[in-house]
Amino acid sequence: MVTIQSLHLGSEQGVRIDVLRSDLIHPVISGNKWYKLRFYLEDAISKGYSEIASFGGAYSNHIVATACACQQHQLNSIGFIRGDQTEQLSTTLQSAQFYGMQLQFVSRTDYKNKKGIIENNSSQARYWIPEGGYGYLGAKGAATLLEKVTLKDYTHLIAAIGSGTMVAGLLNASLPHQQVLGISSQKNNDSLEVEVKMLVTSENQERFVYIPDYHFGGFAKHPPELLNFMNQFWIKESVPTDIVYTGKVFYAVSDLLDKSYFKPSDRVLVIHSGGLQGNLSLAKNSLLF
Ligand SMILES: *Cc1c(COP(=O)(O)O)cnc(C)c1O
């Protein structure tokens, strides 16, 4: 079941903008995370593993989604969390714990060495999913976001880039007449473009447009200008967005329209990849939704 919503945004320029509302599929495993996890879980279960391990920071949507999906599949889960344990767990980690995930905190230095963590914590029952679900199976799952969409109607697909897994999947599923725009959530991380391409077949790589200009100061940074845009967007379109990824994506779409990036005949599909739980870290009343 997918919901596609047409926006008012773009009507001034004659550009039709649709949103794939994957944020609506599940309140916790929202958006792209369920899609990115599906083939990893299938693989783990078919090979007889009983426990899933993965990595993430204290605000990682991937960690909560993994915890929740594992509980649904009756798998144990363990999260290796970047940084020392704080007295008060983030709301994200509290949710992960609520879904039965065991949390293991790893210093920032040790966290950089994922191979070392895997070597020191391996067990026969444990299946490892890379950070952010990055990898071939993650991209393959992300491509299924588009399964029920009448894809040929669109000239452009637009989505956020975290690890790059989702955009890689979209590229692999996209059609020869389409461009896939990836809006980076991070500042000055040019290796992202390469990481996306590593998961994409060569003929599909050419249609990738990497857009690094809308990070708003860096990963998870959310200056008042962004929050204000998100509130205005909610008022005009009734679409809630998150501070890390989708707020920046819709801001980018709006700004690209202002800069006449799109032609009047273009039809644009924006992937709303979920992530709304990330807004729980904001002060109350920052957002209207
Ligand atoms: C994780 C996440 C992304 C980034 O996806 P990648 O596949 O890691 O690039 C984008 N949007 C939301 C809402 C997310 O939670």
The ligand as an SDF file (V2000), in Angstrom:
LIG
                    3D

 15 15  0  0  0  0  0  0  0  0999 V2000
   17.9120    6.8190    7.2980 C   0  0  0  0  0  0  0  0  0  0  0  0
   17.1200    7.8410    6.6090 C   0  0  0  0  0  0  0  0  0  0  0  0
   17.5160    8.3860    5.3830 C   0  0  0  0  0  0  0  0  0  0  0  0
   18.8160    8.0450    4.7400 C   0  0  0  0  0  0  0  0  0  0  0  0
   18.7710    6.8410    4.0430 O   0  0  0  0  0  0  0  0  0  0  0  0
   20.1130    6.1870    3.5140 P   0  0  0  0  0  0  0  0  0  0  0  0
   19.6630    4.9670    2.8480 O   0  0  0  0  0  0  0  0  0  0  0  0
   20.9650    5.8950    4.7200 O   0  0  0  0  0  0  0  0  0  0  0  0
   20.7740    7.1610    2.6200 O   0  0  0  0  0  0  0  0  0  0  0  0
   16.6920    9.2960    4.7830 C   0  0  0  0  0  0  0  0  0  0  0  0
   15.5480    9.6720    5.3500 N   0  0  0  0  0  0  0  0  0  0  0  0
   15.1360    9.1970    6.5320 C   0  0  0  0  0  0  0  0  0  0  0  0
   13.8810    9.6980    7.1170 C   0  0  0  0  0  0  0  0  0  0  0  0
   15.9040    8.2660    7.2050 C   0  0  0  0  0  0  0  0  0  0  0  0
   15.4890    7.8120    8.3980 O   0  0  0  0  0  0  0  0  0  0  0  0
  1  2  1  0
  2  3  1  0
  2 14  2  0
  3  4  1  0
  3 10  2  0
  4  5  1  0
  5  6  1  0
  6  7  2  0
  6  8  1  0
  6  9  1  0
 10 11  1  0
 11 12  2  0
 12 13  1  0
 12 14  1  0
 14 15  1  0
M  END
$$$$
